[in-house]
Amino acid sequence: MKRITITATAALLNMILCSPVLAEVENVSGALLKKLCTSYDDRPANTLDGMCIGYVVGVTSVVEYTNYFCRPVRSTHSQVTLVVKKYLSEHPEKLHLDADGLVLEALIEAFPCPDSTTD
């Protein structure tokens, strides 16, 4: 009986641990990012602030080496996050859009690259 119990437990654990995990992927909207990026200038930082900065830094890191925007070399993650927060506040009509696109729009607007064509 003990052997059957051990075998059954091992089989159950194998099914649980080896089964595919189904996760629903939800796009982060501008509204959600704005909520995560609640103003933390007048209070101690909390978990939501870390999620906000992490999201902005993640998107920035993915597209940083493209020619979409030219971020100043000495700019900090906090400064870039403030740029995005400002953009979200100034464009409430876009908050239904995906946050990653809005982060990119904010960075393009704030840090345009110099025109590479010369006359």
N, C-alpha and C positions, 0 to 999 in steps of 0.2 A: 504493500500500500504506500509506503514511504517513497519507493522508487517511482511509482505512478505520479504521486504528488509533485515530486521534483521535476520529472519529465514534463508534466503539464504546465508547471510554473515556468520552466525554461522555454517551452513552446510559446506560451502567452507573452513572456517578455520579448522573445524574438519577434513576434508579430507586432508588438507595440513599438519596439525600438527600430525596427526595419521598415515600418510602413511609411509611405510618403506623407509628408506633412502638407496639408492643404492650408494655404494662407491666402486670405483675400488681400489683394494689393489695392490700396487706396491712394489716389493721387492727393498730394498736399495742395490745397487751394491757397490763393493769396489771402483769403480771409482767415484760414487756419494759421498760416505763417504770421500774419499780423497779430493774431491772438497770442501766439507763442512769443512774439517779440514785444510783449507789453513793456512799457517804459520801465527800465531798471536804473535810471539815472538818480532817482530819489529814494531808492530802497536797496537793501542788500540783494545780491544776485540769488536766483533760485534755479530750480531744475528747468523750468520753461525757458529761462534765459539761455541756458546751456544748449537746449534743443534748437533755439533760434540761431545762435551763433554757429552751432554745428551744421545746421542746414545750409546757412549762407556760405560758410567756409567750404562745405562739400561741393556745392554748385560752383563756387568760384574756382576751386581746385580743378574741377573737371574741364572748365573752359578757359582757364587762365592762360594757356599757351596757344590760344587761337589769336586771330587778329580782330576779334570782336570788340575788345576794349583794351586799354593800356593802363592798368593799375599802377599807381606810383610805387616805386620800389620800396620806399620806407613806410608805406601805409600798413596799418595793423588790421587784424581781424575785427576788432571792435569798431574801427572807423568804417570799414566796409559794411558791417552790419548796420551801423547808424545810417549809412547811405541808403540801404535797402529799406529800413524802417521809415525813413523820410519819404521814399518813393511810394511805399504802400499807403502812407497817410495822405499823400497828395493825389493818388489815383484810386479812389474808392470804387470807381466804375469798373475797374479791372480785377477786383478781388475774387471774382468767380473763376478766374483763369488759373492755370497751374502755376504754382509758386516758383518752380525752377525757371520758367520763362520770364516771370516778373523779376526775379533776381537778376537774370541776364539783362533785361531791359534797363533796370536800375543802374547796373554797372556800365552799360554802353552809354547811357545818358550822362553819368557822373564822370566817367573816365574815357572820353573819346580818344581814339588814336589820332596822332597827327597825320594829315593827308600825305601819303607817300609819293604822290605825283608832284612833280615840280614843273613850273612853266618855263 
